[in-house]
Amino acid sequence: MITLALAFATGCFTLGLLLNLYRLVRGPRAADRILALDTMVINVIALIVLYGIWIDSQTFFEVSMLIAMVGFVSTVAYCRFILRGNIIE
């Protein structure tokens, strides 16, 4: 039963990842691209966590936390670059 739930969740997050990839490429403004990239990072984190559950390993949870931190910092840096023109004040 857990295998079926993991497969369904993986399919849903993969579909979300593909739709966000479309928005990243097609987005009319930079803000749409930033949001699509941030949502793609969240979907990748979810897929990594699901894979960790599937193979019963705790290492992937630590990797997902590291990717979440890097994703947050990169989103903030990209927003600052778009708004101000520089990242470091």
N, C-alpha and C positions, 0 to 999 in steps of 0.2 A: 504494500500500500504506500509506503514512504517512497518507493522508487517511482510510482506513478505520479505522486505529488511533486517530486523533484523534477521529473520530466516535464510536467505541465508548467511548473514555475520557470524552468529553464527556457521553454518555448516562449512564454510570455515576455520574459526579460530580453530574449534575443529579438523578438519582434519589436519591442520598444527600442532596442539598440539600433535596429535597422531604420525605424521611423525617425529616430533622432539623427542618424547619419544623413537621411534625406533633408531634414531641416538644417543641418549644418552646411550642407552643400548649397541648398536652395534659399537659405534665409535671406530676406531682402535687406536686413540691417545687421549691424555688428552685434547689437543686443540679442537678437534671435540666435546668432551663432554662439554667443557666450552661454546662453541658457541651454542650447542643444548640447554643447560640449560638457557642461556641468551635469546635465542629465545623463549623458553617456558615461561619465565617470561613475555616477551612482549605479547605473545598470551593470557596468563591469564589476563593481564591488559586489553587487548582489549575485552575479554569476560566479565570482570567486568563492563567496560564502556557500553557495549551493554546491559547488564542486567539493569544498571542504567537508560539507555534510555528507556528500555522496561517498567519498573515500574514507570518511571518518578520521580526519586529520585536523589537529588544532593549529597547525602552522599557517594554513590559509586564512584563518581569522586574523592573525597578526599581520599578514601581508595585506589584507583588505583594510586594516586600520592605517597602515602606512600609505597606501594608495589614497585613502580618504583625506589624510592630512596634506599630501602633495596636491591633490585635486583642489582642495579648498584654497591653498596658498596660490596656486596657479590661476584660479578663477578671480581671486582678489587682485592679483597682479595684472591680469589682463583687463579687468574693469578699470583699474587706475590708469593703465596705459591708454585706454580708449577715452576716458574722461579728461585726463590731465596732460597727456602727451609724454609723461615720464612715470617710471615706476617708483623710484626712490626719491624722496623729497630732499 
